[in-house]
């Protein structure tokens, strides 16, 4: 299958937008810190907040709104204009704005909860806040993973029981053979918003479900879809969700610990009295942003290894490397993937192996057979 040259251009623009977005975030944070706006905002909000919890919440909400407004033009270009330019989006302006606002509200609620707990730890447990923050992040991640299929996804897409009985039986049988409970197989109406295709194994325990996009059902054969589902099943068999969350806990603990050292050495320099002063939040964000960038290659490398193992599981279960290759080629085509990015881009930005490497993995597996 011939891959269009457009993906290179598409991802080149996406990578530049990532850098622009990163630079914009840094500039906003520096402006909040160096201009004195952060301290001024805290003082102005004081009369409206009778206690520290309310003050922290009001301050965090204001900062979130500032970021949303300043970053919206970039988000709009990347999420709406660029997707239409490359023929990937089917969504109208009204639908995009509605979804964007819903995402912003959800993000704001989660953000406010996280901030309140973070500053509770900073104020009352200054010596070990970094450990408590990492534990809190771990718990929040688990909760979000559990509720996303039943609460968040239905806010954007409609679950429809899979009508293809033959395919559904094959998927249910695949899970039954491995003694893994599966609630059901659903389709979601991706085609109303995008031409991309995807699949997922969502939920835990009795709520575990396979979710297929309607674009996937339209453009892929049963064998190719089963290959994708087997990949998701491989993640479950290899306990990858637990590994990713646990690895994220360790990384976040290290980053919070390092930020504790850095912040305690820089807070007085920037005029903040205590590490628990909410006015110093932009400095906290800037510190975590820089540390997060440094750790990004490590985190991406870890998840790429898990993805490779899930690919191998899929190939071994389906016993047909050619189907896996065909599926990957189609995914690359419909999702406009960069099949072979530069090594630097792969290390820094890819949490999945590039398509070319995944295809080569299947070819090598076929030769070994």
N, C-alpha and C positions, 0 to 999 in steps of 0.2 A: 504494500500500500504506500503510495507516494504522499509524503507529508508536506503540506503547504509551507512556503517560506515565511508566511505571515507570523507564525508563532515567535520567531526570533525578534521581530520588530515589536510585537505585543509585549513580550517579556522584557525587552530592553527599556521600553517606556515604563513598565511596571517597576522595574528595578530603580529607575531614575526617580520615580514618584516616591518610592520607599525612602531614598536618600533625602529628597526634598521634605518629605513628611518628618523624617528624623531631625533634619536641620531646623524645621519650623518648631518642633516641640522643644528643642534645646533653646532656641531664641526666645520663645514664650516664657520658658522657665527662668532664663537669665534676666529677662525684662522684669518679671515679677519680683525677682530677688534684688537686683541692682537698683531698680527705680524706687524701692521702698513701698511699692503698691501692695505687696502682701501684708506688710505690717499695718499699713493704712486701712486695708480692707478689714482686717481683724478688729481694729479699733472702732471703725464705723459700724460694724455689726454688733459690737458690745451691748449697746442699749436695747437691742432686740432679743438678746439671749440672756436669760437669767442664770443659766448654768453652763458649764463647760461642754456638756454633751450637745446642747442645742447650738452653742457657738461653733463647735467643730463641724456640726452638720451643715449649718448655714454657710460657713466658709467653704467647705468642700463642695457644696452645691454651686456656689458662685464660681469657683475655679473650674468645675466641670463644664458649666455653661460657657465660660470664656473660651475654654479649649474647643468646645463643640462649634461655637460660632466662628472662631478663627481658622479652624481646620476644615470646616464644611466645604468651602470651595474646592479644596484638594480632594476631599472624599467624594464630592459630587462629580468631579472630572473623572476620577478613577472608577467609581462605582456605576456611573450612568453614561457619561459621554464616551469614555474609552470602550466600555462594553458594547455600546451601540456601534461605535466606529468599526469595530472588528466583527460585527455581526453575531455577538454572543448573547445579547440581551433582547428579550421580547417585551420588556416591561415599559409601560408608559411613565411619564413624569409624575403623575399623581400617585401611582402605585409605588414608585421608588421613594418619593418623599414620605409617604405613609409608613413604609417599612423602615426607612431611615429614622423616623421619629420614634417608632416602637423600639428599635434597637437602642436608641439613645436613652429612652425612659428605663428600659430594663437594665442597661449598663449603669445608669445613675443610681438606681436602687441598690444594685450589688455593690457599687462603689461606696455609697454612703454607709452601708453595713460594714464593709471592710475598714473604712476609715475610723468609724466609731470604736471598733475593737482594737485597731492598731494604736490609737491614741489612748485608749484605756490601758493597754499594755505599757506604752511609753511612760505614762504618768505614774502608774502604781507599781510597775515591775521593771524599773529602769535598768536593772542589772541583767535581767534575762528576757527582756522584751523580744529580742531577736528570735529566741527559741519559741516563745509563745506565738509570735507572728507566723513563724513557719508552720507550727501545728495548726493555727487558725486557717492558714492558706490551704493546708492539706484537707481539713474538714470542709472548707468551702468548695474545693475542687470536687470532692466526693459528692457533696450535696447537689452541685450543679450537674454533674454527670448523671445523677439519678433522676433529677426532675426535668432535664432538658427534653427527653422524648415525649413526655406527657403534658408538659406545661408550655415550654418555649416553642418547640417546632410547630404545634398547632396554631400558634399566633401568626405564622407566616405561610404555612402550607396545610393543605387538607389531606388527612389520612383517608385512604380508600382501600378497602380489602382487595387483595389481588384477585382479579377475575380469571386469570390464566390458571385454571385448576391443575393442569399438567405440570407447569413450572412450580406452582406452590407445593404440590406433592413431592416433587424432586428436592426442593429446598428443605421441607419438613423431614424428609427421609434422611437427608444429609446430616441434619442435627440429631435425629433419632439414632443414627448409626454410631454417633459419638456420645450418646447418652446425655445430651445437653437439651434442657427444656427450652422450647421456643413457643412463645404465646401465639404469634401469627406472622404472616407476611403481608406487608402493606405497600401500597403505591402512594407517592405524593406527587402533586401536580406541579412539577418543576417547570414544565413547558409554558406556563403562564408568565414566567419571569425570565427564564434563561434557556439557551439551547444546550447547555452543559449537561453531562450525565454523571450520576454517582449512585452509590449504594452504601448502606451502613448497617451495622448490628448495634442497635440502641437499647438502652435500659439494662436492668439487672434482675436476676431471679425470675419471678413469675411475670415480670413486666418486659422481659427480653423479647425483642422483635427485630425482624429483618425489614429494612425500609429500602425500597427500590424507587428510583425516579421514573416518571413516565417516559422520559427521553431514552432512558436505558432500555426499557421494555420495547420501545419502538425500533431502535437501531441495532440492538444486539441479539444474537442468537441465544437459545436456552443454554447451550454449553458455555458460551462466553459469560453469561450472567452467573451461572453456577461457579465459574472460575473466580469471579469477583466475590461472590458470597463465601466461597471457600477461603479466600484471603482473609475476609473479616472473621470467619470461624477460626482461622489460624491465630489471629490476635487473641481470641478468647482462650483457645487451647494453650497458648504460650503465656497466658496471664499477663498480656502486655499492658492492659489498662492499669493493673496494680503496679506493674514495673514503672510505667510512665509517671503515675502519681507519686510513687515512692521516690523515684529519681528527682522529680520536681520538688519534693519535700526537702531532700538533701541539698539540692542546688539553692532553693530559696533560703534555707537555714544558713548556708555559707554566705549568700549575698546579704542577708539581713545582718549577719555578724560583722561582715566587712563594712557595711554601711554604718553600723554602730560605732566602729572605730573612727571612720572618716568624719562622721557627723559631730562626734564629741570633740574633734580637733578643729572643726570649721565653724561650728554654730556661733561661738562668741565673736569670731572674726566678722561674720555677717550681721552681727547685732542682735542675735536671738539669745534669750536668757537661758532656756532649757531645751533639751531635745524634744520635750513634749509640747513645746510652743507650736500651736497650729500654724502660726505665721511662717514657720520654717518648713512647711510642707513642700513648697517648690524646690527647696534645696534637697530635701529627702528624695523627691521624685527624680531630680537631676542625677543624684548619686546612684540611685537604683537603675536609672536608664543606662548610665555608662557601664555599671557593673553587669547589667543584663546583656549589653552588646558584647562584652568580653566573654561572657559565658555562652553566648548563642551558638558558636561552632560546636561546643561540647554537647549541648542539648540536642542540636540537630543531628549530630553524629550518632548519638545514642538511639534516637528514634529511627534513623535510617537503617540501623542494624536490625531493629525489631521488624521493620517493614520488609527487609530482605528475608528474614525467617518466615514471615507470613506468606511471602511470595512462594518460597520453597514448599511450604505446607500446601498451598493451593495447587501447585504443579504436581505434587506427589499424590494428592487426593484425586484430582481430576484425571491424572495419568495421560495427559495430552498437552505437551509443551506448545504445540502449534496453536491450540485454542487459546492458551495464555498469551502467546505472541499476537495473535489476531485481536484479542481483547485489548491489549495494551496499545496497539496501533490505532484502534478505533477510539479509545479514550484520548489518546494524544490528538487525534484529528478533531473530535467534537469539543474537547476542552481547550484546544489551542495550546497544548503543552509545548514547552521547549524541550525537545527530545534529548538534546545533548548540550547543556549549558557549560560554561567555563568551570574549571575546577574551583576557582575562588567563589563564584556564585553558588555552586553546589554546597561547599563547606559552610558558607555564611547563611544561606537562606533556605536551603532545601531540607525539609524534614522527611521527605521520601527520596529514594534513589531516583535519579533521572530515568526517563522511560527507556533510553538506549541501554542502560545498564540492566534494567529489569528484563528487557528482551534478551540481552546476551546471557543473562542468568538462565533463562528458559532454554535457550539454544544449547548451552553447555550441559544442562541437565539432560536434554534429549540425546546428546552425543555420548554421555556417560552410560545411558541406557543401552 
